[in-house]
Amino acid sequence: MLNIAFIAHDRKKEEIVNFVIAYEKVFVPHNLFSTGTTGTRIMEQTNLSIHRFMSGPLGGDQQIGALVAQNEMDLIIFLRDPLMAQPHEPDIIALLRLCDVQGIPVATNVASAELLVKALERGDFAWRELVHKYKPGIVE
């Protein structure tokens, strides 16, 4: 069971909802997280249960980023709107940087999201299970 987060900018919310509807069966066995409105919209259209954080501009991106920093997130689907300035752009950049630091796969468009979900469906994320199993403790 993996931890998967969904994030979508306003003009991408319908796209992420449709994407999750298409792959709902793949997501069922996993722990799902999302920023506020995105999670609400997905739950309204699917039978999935999603732990919702705050809206992105209110700190939801940072809440998901905290899980990434602790290497507790396994996959992020973040449909970004590259044509619209975001008031919380520094939070977005910080989240993407943390994903790079921890080696967390992140999709920023439907094409890359589909590739990652197909890999998830095939079982190609078994290496993340090892990360959880052998997660090192805090060294003092």
BABA-960366 format. One record per residue (C-alpha): residue in three letters; chain; x, y negated, z negated. Coordinates in nm, 2 decimals, m for minus. Layout:
BEGIN
+--------+--------+--------+--------+--------+
: residu : chaine :      X :      Y :      Z :
+--------+--------+--------+--------+--------+
:    ALA :      A :      X :      Y :      Z :
...
+--------+--------+--------+--------+--------+
This chain:
BEGIN
+--------+--------+--------+--------+--------+
: residu : chaine :      X :      Y :      Z :
+--------+--------+--------+--------+--------+
:    MET :      A :   0.00 :   0.00 :   0.00 :
:    LEU :      A :   0.15 :  m0.33 :   0.11 :
:    ASN :      A :   0.09 :  m0.69 :   0.02 :
:    ILE :      A :  m0.03 :  m0.89 :   0.32 :
:    ALA :      A :  m0.11 :  m1.26 :   0.34 :
:    PHE :      A :  m0.33 :  m1.45 :   0.59 :
:    ILE :      A :  m0.28 :  m1.82 :   0.64 :
:    ALA :      A :  m0.43 :  m2.03 :   0.92 :
:    HIS :      A :  m0.44 :  m2.40 :   1.00 :
:    ASP :      A :  m0.78 :  m2.55 :   1.06 :
:    ARG :      A :  m0.79 :  m2.52 :   1.43 :
:    LYS :      A :  m0.67 :  m2.15 :   1.40 :
:    LYS :      A :  m0.92 :  m2.03 :   1.14 :
:    GLU :      A :  m1.16 :  m1.88 :   1.40 :
:    GLU :      A :  m0.87 :  m1.71 :   1.57 :
:    ILE :      A :  m0.74 :  m1.55 :   1.25 :
:    VAL :      A :  m1.10 :  m1.44 :   1.16 :
:    ASN :      A :  m1.14 :  m1.27 :   1.50 :
:    PHE :      A :  m0.80 :  m1.11 :   1.47 :
:    VAL :      A :  m0.87 :  m0.96 :   1.13 :
:    ILE :      A :  m1.21 :  m0.84 :   1.25 :
:    ALA :      A :  m1.04 :  m0.66 :   1.53 :
:    TYR :      A :  m0.79 :  m0.49 :   1.29 :
:    GLU :      A :  m1.00 :  m0.46 :   0.98 :
:    LYS :      A :  m0.95 :  m0.09 :   0.95 :
:    VAL :      A :  m0.57 :  m0.13 :   0.95 :
:    PHE :      A :  m0.60 :  m0.38 :   0.66 :
:    VAL :      A :  m0.84 :  m0.19 :   0.44 :
:    PRO :      A :  m0.58 :   0.01 :   0.24 :
:    HIS :      A :  m0.36 :  m0.29 :   0.16 :
:    ASN :      A :  m0.36 :  m0.57 :  m0.10 :
:    LEU :      A :  m0.47 :  m0.88 :   0.09 :
:    PHE :      A :  m0.40 :  m1.24 :   0.00 :
:    SER :      A :  m0.49 :  m1.57 :   0.16 :
:    THR :      A :  m0.50 :  m1.94 :   0.12 :
:    GLY :      A :  m0.85 :  m2.06 :   0.01 :
:    THR :      A :  m1.07 :  m2.14 :   0.31 :
:    THR :      A :  m0.90 :  m1.89 :   0.54 :
:    GLY :      A :  m0.97 :  m1.61 :   0.29 :
:    THR :      A :  m1.33 :  m1.72 :   0.24 :
:    ARG :      A :  m1.39 :  m1.72 :   0.62 :
:    ILE :      A :  m1.24 :  m1.37 :   0.66 :
:    MET :      A :  m1.44 :  m1.23 :   0.37 :
:    GLU :      A :  m1.76 :  m1.38 :   0.52 :
:    GLN :      A :  m1.71 :  m1.19 :   0.84 :
:    THR :      A :  m1.55 :  m0.86 :   0.72 :
:    ASN :      A :  m1.59 :  m0.61 :   0.43 :
:    LEU :      A :  m1.24 :  m0.69 :   0.31 :
:    SER :      A :  m1.16 :  m0.81 :  m0.04 :
:    ILE :      A :  m0.90 :  m1.08 :  m0.04 :
:    HIS :      A :  m0.73 :  m1.25 :  m0.34 :
:    ARG :      A :  m0.75 :  m1.62 :  m0.25 :
:    PHE :      A :  m0.51 :  m1.89 :  m0.36 :
:    MET :      A :  m0.56 :  m2.26 :  m0.33 :
:    SER :      A :  m0.60 :  m2.43 :   0.01 :
:    GLY :      A :  m0.27 :  m2.47 :   0.18 :
:    PRO :      A :  m0.24 :  m2.85 :   0.14 :
:    LEU :      A :  m0.33 :  m2.81 :  m0.23 :
:    GLY :      A :  m0.05 :  m2.56 :  m0.30 :
:    GLY :      A :  m0.17 :  m2.23 :  m0.15 :
:    ASP :      A :   0.13 :  m2.20 :   0.07 :
:    GLN :      A :   0.35 :  m2.25 :  m0.23 :
:    GLN :      A :   0.16 :  m1.98 :  m0.43 :
:    ILE :      A :   0.22 :  m1.73 :  m0.15 :
:    GLY :      A :   0.58 :  m1.86 :  m0.13 :
:    ALA :      A :   0.63 :  m1.77 :  m0.50 :
:    LEU :      A :   0.54 :  m1.40 :  m0.42 :
:    VAL :      A :   0.78 :  m1.41 :  m0.12 :
:    ALA :      A :   1.05 :  m1.55 :  m0.34 :
:    GLN :      A :   1.01 :  m1.26 :  m0.57 :
:    ASN :      A :   1.01 :  m1.02 :  m0.27 :
:    GLU :      A :   0.65 :  m0.91 :  m0.35 :
:    MET :      A :   0.49 :  m1.00 :  m0.02 :
:    ASP :      A :   0.54 :  m0.75 :   0.27 :
:    LEU :      A :   0.38 :  m0.92 :   0.57 :
:    ILE :      A :   0.25 :  m1.27 :   0.65 :
:    ILE :      A :   0.02 :  m1.36 :   0.93 :
:    PHE :      A :   0.04 :  m1.74 :   0.95 :
:    LEU :      A :  m0.14 :  m1.88 :   1.25 :
:    ARG :      A :   0.01 :  m2.23 :   1.28 :
:    ASP :      A :  m0.12 :  m2.51 :   1.49 :
:    PRO :      A :   0.19 :  m2.64 :   1.66 :
:    LEU :      A :   0.01 :  m2.94 :   1.82 :
:    MET :      A :  m0.12 :  m3.09 :   1.50 :
:    ALA :      A :   0.09 :  m3.26 :   1.23 :
:    GLN :      A :   0.03 :  m3.11 :   0.89 :
:    PRO :      A :   0.05 :  m3.32 :   0.57 :
:    HIS :      A :   0.21 :  m3.04 :   0.38 :
:    GLU :      A :   0.47 :  m2.96 :   0.65 :
:    PRO :      A :   0.76 :  m2.93 :   0.39 :
:    ASP :      A :   0.56 :  m2.65 :   0.21 :
:    ILE :      A :   0.52 :  m2.47 :   0.54 :
:    ILE :      A :   0.89 :  m2.50 :   0.63 :
:    ALA :      A :   0.98 :  m2.38 :   0.27 :
:    LEU :      A :   0.75 :  m2.07 :   0.31 :
:    LEU :      A :   0.90 :  m1.98 :   0.64 :
:    ARG :      A :   1.25 :  m2.03 :   0.50 :
:    LEU :      A :   1.17 :  m1.80 :   0.21 :
:    CYS :      A :   1.05 :  m1.53 :   0.45 :
:    ASP :      A :   1.38 :  m1.55 :   0.63 :
:    VAL :      A :   1.57 :  m1.53 :   0.30 :
:    GLN :      A :   1.38 :  m1.23 :   0.18 :
:    GLY :      A :   1.35 :  m1.06 :   0.53 :
:    ILE :      A :   0.97 :  m1.07 :   0.52 :
:    PRO :      A :   0.81 :  m1.03 :   0.86 :
:    VAL :      A :   0.59 :  m1.33 :   0.95 :
:    ALA :      A :   0.38 :  m1.39 :   1.26 :
:    THR :      A :   0.30 :  m1.74 :   1.36 :
:    ASN :      A :   0.08 :  m1.66 :   1.66 :
:    VAL :      A :  m0.16 :  m1.39 :   1.77 :
:    ALA :      A :   0.09 :  m1.22 :   2.00 :
:    SER :      A :   0.35 :  m1.17 :   1.72 :
:    ALA :      A :   0.07 :  m1.08 :   1.47 :
:    GLU :      A :  m0.05 :  m0.80 :   1.70 :
:    LEU :      A :   0.29 :  m0.66 :   1.73 :
:    LEU :      A :   0.34 :  m0.65 :   1.35 :
:    VAL :      A :  m0.01 :  m0.50 :   1.29 :
:    LYS :      A :   0.06 :  m0.23 :   1.55 :
:    ALA :      A :   0.38 :  m0.15 :   1.37 :
:    LEU :      A :   0.19 :  m0.15 :   1.04 :
:    GLU :      A :  m0.06 :   0.09 :   1.19 :
:    ARG :      A :   0.22 :   0.33 :   1.31 :
:    GLY :      A :   0.38 :   0.33 :   0.96 :
:    ASP :      A :   0.68 :   0.13 :   1.06 :
:    PHE :      A :   0.67 :  m0.07 :   0.73 :
:    ALA :      A :   0.77 :   0.23 :   0.52 :
:    TRP :      A :   1.10 :   0.04 :   0.45 :
:    ARG :      A :   0.90 :  m0.22 :   0.25 :
:    GLU :      A :   0.78 :   0.07 :   0.02 :
:    LEU :      A :   1.14 :   0.13 :  m0.06 :
:    VAL :      A :   1.19 :  m0.23 :  m0.14 :
:    HIS :      A :   0.92 :  m0.20 :  m0.40 :
:    LYS :      A :   1.04 :   0.13 :  m0.54 :
:    TYR :      A :   1.40 :   0.02 :  m0.58 :
:    LYS :      A :   1.34 :  m0.35 :  m0.67 :
:    PRO :      A :   1.64 :  m0.45 :  m0.89 :
:    GLY :      A :   1.56 :  m0.59 :  m1.23 :
:    ILE :      A :   1.67 :  m0.93 :  m1.35 :
:    VAL :      A :   2.04 :  m0.94 :  m1.45 :
:    GLU :      A :   2.12 :  m1.15 :  m1.75 :
+--------+--------+--------+--------+--------+
